[in-house]
């Protein structure tokens, strides 16, 4: 798993409700976070009454604490052990001005404890804080059930989903993308707007393929970093029958990309492939890209920059590797199944046992087998699937996307490259949506079910219109 998540916690309280509920509610929320390995930043009972926020003065104390930890805090959780003072809670969020996701949790009443000594009214108070945040123009996330106890299984699941949303939002803040080479001339479908990305705080740095090849030319076969990368490639997957010269080329390519990314503080990449790399360098970049994606540094082929943005969202949400696939073939007559394929640079995480390095059979017919070594060949394993695609819509002036879930299956398939059968409920409806709205044939996929968290992050906090397939 990734780094420890940190949440700012605001405990609600309203004086004429039982204040002991605020004290125990604070403790219960901290315990719920710690059970999942998260850290809580929350005012203490010494700083405010019961460690809660009710007045404007207490809101300022809470906001100051959050500002001291603004670089750490991934999200804010407002917990309502009783009705809560909605103005104080909303003011604390506004004054802290962290611009992070907010989860609102309300603890349910016990039907057997509705006397004045134990009555919560959190059910009602949650509506009031939502109303105030809406007035303040502050987006927020709701739990699945209107009221959930901090120690309930449902809240534990909601907290996991919220953490995923927070990772996506943080991961897209000041995201830096490296685009290597020009878009292949035959792939109009991967066009995108750098300006719309920049408007969302995402920067694209470009590197011409000639510069990559020039930097490779300066490297010697015996250079330490080249040999180190060669060893990493051989450890990554079987390279039987792959010429040594091709492996050296891949190693040098990897060194150049690694150095460029580190020098320019880049997070993800998209890479030109078809067919300049093969014709003028003599290998495919697939293995190098697969290794980056395996290490949660997504890399998309055909300079599909929006593809790598999509991969990154899923990797952030699930903390597991993502791949870029083609919606490629029907699977027999089953309307809810399809073949997803690439030729391939899929991360090793996607494959069953038996994946190996091979040559790229499609391009080999044009440029020769000897110039196309470096693909990963194998069957995609069975398991849960989330998919997402973001696209820049210049006509509407926005980034938009669709997201959903399904399964990779064990259905038989005899082909080459990296391929798997997917099963998605109402898939024909999804395919109509993709075509009607002009989305690309590439889609990011991940072995997880995080569609709701990605949609929440993109639509609510990044302000990108999203379609959730169901």
Residue, then its C-alpha position, 0 to 999 in steps of 0.5 A: x500500500x501507499x503512504x499513510x493517509x491523514x485526515x483533518x477531523x471536525x467534531x460537531x457539537x451543539x450545546x443543548x444536546x448531550x455534550x458527552x456524545x461529542x466527547x465519545x464521538x471524537x474518540x470513536x472517529x479517531x479509532x475508526x481512522x486508526x483501524x485503517x492505518x490513517x492519521x487524525x488531525x483534530x483539536x484536543x479537549x484542552x483546545x476546545x470544549x470536548x475537542x469539538x467545534x461549535x463557536x466561531x472562536x473554536x472554528x478559528x482554532x480548528x482552522x489554524x490547526x489544519x493550516x499547520x498541517x495543510x501539506x499532510x491533510x488529504x481530506x476532512x471528515x466532519x463527524x456528527x455525534x449529535x446535531x452539531x452547530x452547522x455554522x461553526x463547522x462550515x466556518x472551520x472548513x472555510x477558514x482552513x481553506x485546504x481545498x480537499x475532499x470532505x466526508x460528512x458522517x452522522x452517528x445514528x440514534x439508538x431507538x432505546x435511548x431517545x431521552x434528553x440524556x442520549x438523544x443525538x438528532x444527527x439525522x437532522x443535523x447532517x442536513x443542516x451542515x450540508x445546507x451550509x456547505x452548499x451555501x458556502x460553495x464547498x463540495x462534500x461527499x456523503x456516506x452510503x447511509x444517511x447515518x452510520x456509526x463510526x465502528x460500523x462495517x458500512x462506514x469502514x467501506x465508505x472510509x475506504x472509498x473516501x480515502x481513494x477519492x482523496x488520493x485521486x484529488x491529491x494526485x491530480x494536484x499539480x500533476x506533471x505529465x511527460x509526452x515523448x514524441x509526436x502523436x502518430x499521424x494515423x491516430x487523430x483519436x488521441x488528440x487532446x488540449x494541453x490548455x484544458x489540462x493546464x486550466x485544471x492544474x495539470x502540466x505537460x512537458x514534451x520531449x522530441x523523439x530525436x532528443x531521446x535517440x540522441x541521448x541514447x546514442x551518448x550512452x555506452x553499453x557498459x555504463x553502470x546505469x545501463x547495466x543496472x536497467x538491463x538487470x532490472x529488465x531481466x528480473x522483470x520477466x523472461x527474455x528467452x530468445x530476445x537478442x542481447x542487442x535489443x535488451x541493451x537498447x531497451x535499457x538505454x531507453x529506460x535510462x533516458x526516460x528515467x533521467x528525464x522524468x527525475x530531472x523534470x519532476x514528472x509523474x506519468x508519461x505518454x510515449x510515441x511508438x507506432x512506428x518511429x521507435x521501431x523503424x529508427x531505433x529497432x525495439x518497441x518501448x513496451x517493456x520499459x513502459x510496463x515497468x513504469x506502470x507496474x511501479x505506479x508511474x503509468x505510461x500510455x502508448x501512442x502519445x495518448x496523454x489523456x490515456x495516461x491521465x485515466x490510468x493515473x486516476x485508477x492507480x491512485x484510487x486503488x494503489x495498484x497498477x493500471x493499463x491502457x487497453x483497446x476496446x478491441x473485439x466482440x466476444x462471440x455473440x455475448x452482448x455483455x462481453x468484449x476482448x480488451x487488447x494491447x500489443x502490449x505494454x501492460x504491467x506484469x500485475x495484469x497477467x496470469x503466470x507465463x507472461x514473457x517478452x516477445x516481438x510485436x506481431x502487428x508491426x513486425x509485418x511492416x518493419x521486420x521482426x528484428x526491430x519489434x522485440x520488447x512486448x509482453x505476451x500473455x493472457x490477462x488474469x481474471x478478477x474485478x475490473x474498473x475502467x475510466x476514460x477522460x477526454x478533453x472536449x474543446x467544443x464544451x471547454x472542459x475535461x469529461x469522462x466516463x467510468x464503470x466496473x465489470x470483471x475480467x473473466x476466465x473465458x478462453x481466448x487464443x491470440x497474441x499480445x496482452x489480451x483478456x475478456x471483460x464482462x460488463x453489465x449492459x455493455x451495449x449501452x456503454x458502447x453506445x455512450x462511447x460512440x455517441x459522445x465521441x470518446x476514444x477507443x482506448x480505456x484505462x483499466x485496473x484490477x479493482x472496484x473503485x469507479x464510485x471513488x474516481x467519479x466522486x473525485x473527478x466530478x465533485x472536486x476536479x469539476x469534470x463532468x462524468x458519466x457513471x455506467x450502470 
